[in-house]
Amino acid sequence: MASSGFLTLYPSYILSKPAFLLFPLRRLSFLRISASSSSSSSTEFQISFAPTSTKTLVPDPSPHNPSAPPLPLVIPWIVRDENGNLKLQATPPAGFLQAMSEPKLSPIKKKKKKELASAPKQSKAARRFYNQNIKESKRLSKVLAAAGVASRRSSEELIFEGKVTVNGSVCTSPQTRVDLSKDSIYVNGNRLSKRLPPKLHFALNKPKGYICSNGKEPKSVVSLFDDYWKSWNKTNPGLPRPRLFTAGRLDVATTGLIIVTNDGDFAQQISHPSSKFTKEYIATIEGAIHRRHLIAISEGTEVEGVHCVPDYVELLPAQPDAPRPRLRIVVHEGRNHEVRELIKNAGLQIHSLKRVRIGGFRLPSDLGLGKYMELKEADLKLLGRQIQRST
């Protein structure tokens, strides 16, 4: 580029706010740059800087015309063009202006919610107040079953037959919502107690020959609790006698662990196949057991239209006092006669069958045939359930 530029001095002052005119500023020369001989246009810049030291400042000796308009302040920008060459321009780059116009927003930090502490255990008075004033109403058929009148289905039949009255009127709808503490309920002319019996949970070592029935058969599993009811009125004055039933079933020839309760929800959780509760059985077999038998059992068989496969099959070591071989079989479906069908499908014959475990609860070795024990909260946790004691 031809050196045709030249420097010319002009008197000038920078216009600033009065608050900042504390010291006179040193004037910088007016700069004129010519790009090339072929370009007739020229770009003019005027740049003024603050003094490097306030002690060496000297007044501007150039003459100044007060009536002349002030020269504009132009700041030069050295930028690169599209070809990568440096150029001098009077306006800032567009990207710089855009960046200056966009506010920088700091991310808003979300406050973490404080974790709520677990609710403290309530007193008996607080639970009693809740049961009497806040507790939601329940279906009439469920209230009758919980009071020990009959099973849920039998309670519905009593309601349909018009044998149940609520507050003096015959009720024929099992879905009617009632509050036992406020409503007056009669069944066959007998008033229902306003207090429900407590939830009871027993583990029973079922003997052979007893059936899992809720009727009055002489060899019903429930009949093994006759001695328990002898002292009921003394230990629980004013409370109706609960109606016990089995959680699931064992066939008449099978012995071992079965849960007896009056808690319908708890019984449904244990017995229904959808709960996937594992159940362990010890099967004593007639004859010898070979590898092909174990493979056939492990492959499963169809029970009630569903292909059932056991979780675990093991041939137990022989014992001196037990000449017959024994199998440990663990299932989770809980289908009717599932273990017997698995063994029968493998070509084996069962001599005896005993259930020894449900979930995490194992039948105590010292619990004799026909004997029962009341389950504690630690036992119920092993069965996947933790109950709240009644007030």
C-alpha positions in Angstrom: 0.0 0.0 0.0 1.4 3.4 -1.0 2.4 5.6 1.9 0.1 8.5 1.1 -1.1 9.0 4.7 0.0 12.0 6.7 -0.6 13.3 10.1 -2.2 16.7 10.7 -2.8 18.2 14.1 -6.1 19.7 14.9 -7.2 21.3 18.2 -9.8 19.0 19.8 -11.3 18.1 23.2 -13.2 15.0 24.1 -16.8 15.6 25.2 -17.4 13.8 28.4 -19.7 14.1 31.4 -18.8 17.0 33.7 -18.3 14.6 36.6 -15.4 13.0 34.8 -13.6 16.2 33.7 -11.2 16.2 36.6 -8.0 16.6 34.7 -7.2 17.9 31.2 -6.7 15.2 28.7 -3.8 15.0 26.3 -4.9 15.4 22.7 -3.9 12.7 20.1 -3.3 13.7 16.5 -6.0 13.3 14.0 -5.2 10.3 11.8 -6.0 10.0 8.1 -5.4 6.8 6.3 -5.6 6.3 2.6 -6.2 2.7 1.5 -4.6 2.8 -2.0 -4.2 5.0 -5.0 -7.1 3.4 -6.8 -9.4 4.2 -3.9 -10.5 7.8 -3.7 -12.2 7.4 -0.3 -10.4 7.8 2.9 -11.3 6.9 6.5 -10.7 9.4 9.3 -10.3 8.5 13.0 -9.8 10.7 16.0 -8.5 8.9 19.1 -8.0 10.5 22.5 -6.5 8.7 25.5 -6.2 9.6 29.2 -2.7 10.7 30.4 -0.3 8.1 31.6 0.5 10.3 34.6 -1.4 13.2 36.0 1.7 15.0 37.1 3.2 15.5 33.6 0.0 16.9 32.1 0.4 20.1 30.1 -2.4 22.3 28.7 -3.2 21.9 25.0 -1.2 24.8 23.3 -3.2 24.6 20.1 -5.8 27.3 19.5 -9.3 26.4 20.2 -12.4 28.0 18.7 -15.3 27.7 21.2 -17.9 28.3 18.5 -16.7 25.4 16.4 -18.6 22.1 16.8 -16.8 19.4 18.7 -15.1 16.7 16.7 -16.7 13.3 17.2 -15.0 10.6 19.1 -14.3 7.5 17.0 -12.8 4.3 18.3 -11.0 2.2 15.7 -11.6 -1.5 15.5 -9.0 -3.9 13.9 -10.8 -6.9 12.6 -10.3 -9.7 10.1 -12.2 -9.8 6.9 -13.6 -12.8 5.1 -10.2 -13.5 3.6 -8.4 -13.4 6.9 -6.7 -10.0 6.3 -6.6 -7.4 9.0 -8.6 -4.2 8.4 -9.4 -1.1 10.3 -13.1 0.0 10.7 -15.0 2.6 12.7 -17.8 0.3 14.0 -17.4 -2.7 16.2 -18.0 -6.2 14.9 -21.5 -7.4 14.7 -20.8 -10.4 16.9 -19.4 -8.2 19.6 -22.6 -6.0 19.6 -24.8 -9.1 19.7 -22.8 -10.6 22.6 -23.1 -7.3 24.5 -26.8 -7.1 24.0 -27.5 -10.6 25.3 -27.6 -10.6 29.1 -25.7 -13.3 30.9 -28.2 -15.1 33.0 -26.8 -17.2 35.8 -28.5 -20.5 36.3 -31.1 -20.5 39.0 -30.2 -23.1 41.6 -33.1 -25.0 42.8 -33.5 -25.4 46.5 -33.4 -28.9 47.6 -36.5 -29.9 49.5 -35.9 -31.0 53.0 -36.6 -34.6 53.5 -39.5 -35.0 55.9 -38.7 -37.0 58.9 -40.7 -40.1 59.5 -43.8 -39.6 61.5 -43.4 -40.5 65.1 -45.4 -43.3 66.6 -48.7 -42.0 67.8 -50.1 -42.6 71.2 -53.2 -44.8 71.9 -55.3 -41.7 72.5 -54.3 -40.2 69.1 -55.1 -43.5 67.3 -58.4 -43.7 69.1 -59.3 -40.2 68.1 -58.4 -41.0 64.5 -60.5 -44.2 64.5 -63.5 -42.3 65.9 -63.4 -39.1 64.0 -61.2 -39.3 60.9 -61.1 -42.9 59.7 -62.8 -43.4 56.3 -65.9 -45.5 56.0 -65.8 -49.1 54.7 -68.0 -51.3 52.6 -70.7 -53.1 54.6 -69.7 -56.6 53.4 -66.1 -55.9 54.5 -67.2 -54.7 57.9 -69.3 -57.8 58.5 -66.4 -60.1 57.5 -64.0 -58.2 59.7 -66.4 -58.4 62.6 -66.4 -62.2 62.3 -70.0 -62.6 61.1 -69.1 -64.6 58.0 -66.8 -64.7 55.0 -67.0 -61.8 52.5 -69.1 -63.8 50.1 -71.4 -65.2 52.8 -71.8 -61.6 54.2 -72.9 -60.4 50.8 -75.5 -63.2 50.7 -76.8 -62.1 54.1 -77.1 -58.5 52.8 -78.9 -59.6 49.6 -81.4 -61.7 51.6 -82.4 -58.6 53.6 -81.0 -59.8 56.9 -78.9 -56.7 57.6 -80.2 -53.3 58.7 -78.2 -50.0 58.9 -79.6 -47.3 61.1 -83.0 -49.0 61.2 -83.4 -49.5 57.5 -82.9 -52.8 55.6 -79.7 -52.6 53.4 -79.4 -54.8 50.3 -76.3 -53.3 48.8 -72.9 -54.8 50.0 -71.1 -51.7 48.7 -72.9 -49.4 51.1 -70.3 -47.3 53.0 -70.7 -47.5 56.8 -68.8 -46.4 59.8 -68.9 -48.9 62.6 -68.3 -46.3 65.3 -71.3 -44.2 64.2 -73.8 -46.4 62.4 -76.1 -48.9 64.1 -75.8 -52.3 62.3 -77.9 -55.4 63.0 -77.5 -58.9 61.5 -80.4 -61.3 62.0 -81.7 -59.1 64.8 -78.3 -59.0 66.7 -76.5 -55.7 67.0 -73.0 -55.7 65.6 -70.4 -54.6 68.2 -68.8 -51.2 67.5 -65.4 -52.7 68.3 -63.7 -54.9 65.8 -61.6 -57.9 67.0 -57.9 -57.6 66.7 -56.0 -59.0 63.7 -54.7 -62.5 64.5 -52.0 -64.4 62.7 -51.0 -68.0 63.5 -48.5 -70.5 62.1 -49.9 -74.0 62.3 -48.2 -77.4 61.8 -51.0 -79.1 59.9 -51.4 -82.8 60.5 -52.4 -85.3 57.9 -56.1 -85.9 57.4 -57.2 -82.3 58.3 -58.9 -80.1 55.7 -58.5 -76.4 55.1 -62.1 -75.5 55.6 -63.9 -72.7 57.4 -66.9 -74.9 58.2 -67.8 -76.9 61.3 -66.2 -80.2 60.1 -64.7 -82.2 62.9 -61.3 -82.4 61.2 -61.1 -78.8 60.0 -57.9 -76.9 60.5 -59.9 -74.3 62.4 -61.1 -76.9 64.9 -57.5 -77.1 66.2 -58.0 -73.7 67.8 -60.9 -74.8 70.1 -58.7 -74.5 73.2 -57.8 -70.9 72.2 -61.4 -69.8 72.3 -62.0 -71.1 75.8 -60.2 -68.2 77.4 -61.2 -65.6 74.8 -64.0 -63.9 76.8 -61.7 -63.6 79.8 -58.7 -62.1 77.9 -60.8 -60.0 75.5 -63.9 -58.8 77.4 -66.5 -57.1 75.2 -64.8 -58.1 71.9 -66.6 -60.4 69.4 -64.9 -63.6 68.6 -63.0 -63.3 65.3 -63.6 -65.8 62.4 -60.4 -67.6 61.5 -59.6 -69.0 58.1 -56.5 -70.4 56.3 -54.3 -68.3 54.0 -54.3 -70.6 51.0 -54.8 -74.4 51.2 -53.0 -77.6 51.7 -54.6 -80.8 50.5 -55.8 -83.3 53.1 -52.7 -85.6 52.7 -50.1 -82.8 52.9 -48.7 -81.7 56.3 -46.6 -78.7 57.5 -46.8 -75.0 57.6 -50.0 -73.1 57.0 -51.1 -69.6 58.1 -54.3 -69.2 59.9 -55.7 -65.6 60.4 -58.7 -63.3 60.3 -56.8 -60.7 58.2 -58.2 -61.0 54.6 -55.7 -58.7 53.0 -52.8 -60.6 54.6 -54.2 -64.0 53.5 -54.7 -62.7 49.9 -51.1 -61.5 49.8 -49.7 -64.9 50.9 -51.9 -67.2 48.9 -52.4 -65.4 45.5 -50.0 -66.6 42.8 -49.3 -63.0 41.7 -47.5 -62.3 45.0 -44.7 -64.7 43.9 -44.2 -65.9 47.5 -41.8 -68.9 47.4 -42.9 -72.0 49.2 -40.6 -74.9 50.1 -41.7 -78.5 50.3 -40.0 -81.7 51.4 -41.3 -84.7 49.3 -40.6 -88.3 50.4 -40.5 -90.5 47.3 -41.3 -94.2 46.8 -38.5 -95.9 44.9 -35.2 -94.6 43.6 -34.6 -91.2 42.1 -32.4 -90.8 39.0 -31.0 -87.9 37.1 -33.7 -88.0 34.5 -36.3 -87.5 37.2 -34.6 -84.3 38.5 -34.4 -83.0 34.9 -38.1 -83.7 34.3 -39.1 -81.9 37.5 -36.9 -78.9 36.7 -38.5 -78.6 33.2 -41.9 -78.1 34.8 -45.4 -79.2 33.8 -48.8 -77.7 33.1 -51.0 -77.0 36.1 -54.4 -75.4 35.7 -53.6 -74.3 32.1 -50.3 -72.7 33.2 -46.8 -74.1 32.6 -45.3 -74.1 36.1 -41.5 -74.4 36.5 -40.0 -74.9 40.0 -37.5 -72.4 41.3 -35.3 -75.1 42.9 -35.0 -78.9 42.9 -32.5 -80.8 45.1 -32.0 -84.4 46.1 -31.3 -84.4 49.8 -28.7 -86.7 51.4 -29.9 -90.0 52.7 -30.6 -90.3 56.5 -30.2 -93.5 58.6 -33.7 -93.2 60.0 -35.3 -92.3 56.6 -34.8 -95.1 54.1 -36.8 -93.4 51.4 -35.2 -90.6 49.3 -36.3 -87.0 49.7 -36.6 -84.0 47.4 -36.5 -80.4 48.3 -38.7 -78.4 45.8 -39.2 -74.6 45.9 -42.1 -73.1 43.9 -43.6 -69.7 43.6 -46.8 -70.2 41.6 -48.8 -71.7 44.4 -51.2 -73.6 42.0 -53.4 -76.3 43.3 -51.5 -79.6 43.7 -48.5 -78.0 41.9 -45.8 -80.0 43.7 -47.7 -83.2 43.3 -48.2 -82.6 39.6 -44.5 -81.9 39.1 -43.4 -85.1 40.8 -46.1 -87.1 39.0 -45.1 -85.7 35.6 -41.5 -87.0 36.3 -42.8 -90.5 36.8 -42.3 -90.6 40.6 -44.7 -91.6 43.4 -45.0 -89.5 46.5 -45.0 -91.2 49.9 -45.5 -88.0 51.9 -45.4 -84.2 51.3 -44.6 -81.5 53.9 -44.4 -77.7 53.5 -41.6 -76.2 55.6 -41.4 -72.6 54.5 -43.4 -69.6 53.2 -41.5 -66.6 52.1 -38.8 -66.0 54.7 -40.6 -67.7 57.5 -39.7 -71.4 58.2 -41.7 -73.8 60.3 -40.1 -74.1 63.7 -38.6 -77.5 64.3 -40.1 -77.7 67.8 -43.7 -77.0 66.7 -45.4 -80.4 66.8 -48.1 -81.7 64.5 -51.5 -80.0 65.3 -49.8 -77.2 67.3 -49.8 -73.5 66.5 -48.0 -70.3 67.5 -49.0 -66.7 67.3 -46.8 -64.8 64.9 -44.9 -61.8 66.1 -44.0 -58.7 64.2 -40.6 -60.1 63.3 -42.3 -63.2 61.9 -44.7 -61.1 59.9 -41.8 -59.2 58.4 -40.4 -62.4 57.1 -43.8 -63.0 55.5 -43.7 -59.6 53.8 -46.1 -57.9 56.1 -45.9 -55.6 59.1 -49.2 -55.0 60.9 -50.3 -52.2 63.2 -51.6 -53.4 66.5 -55.1 -52.5 67.3 -55.8 -50.0 70.1 
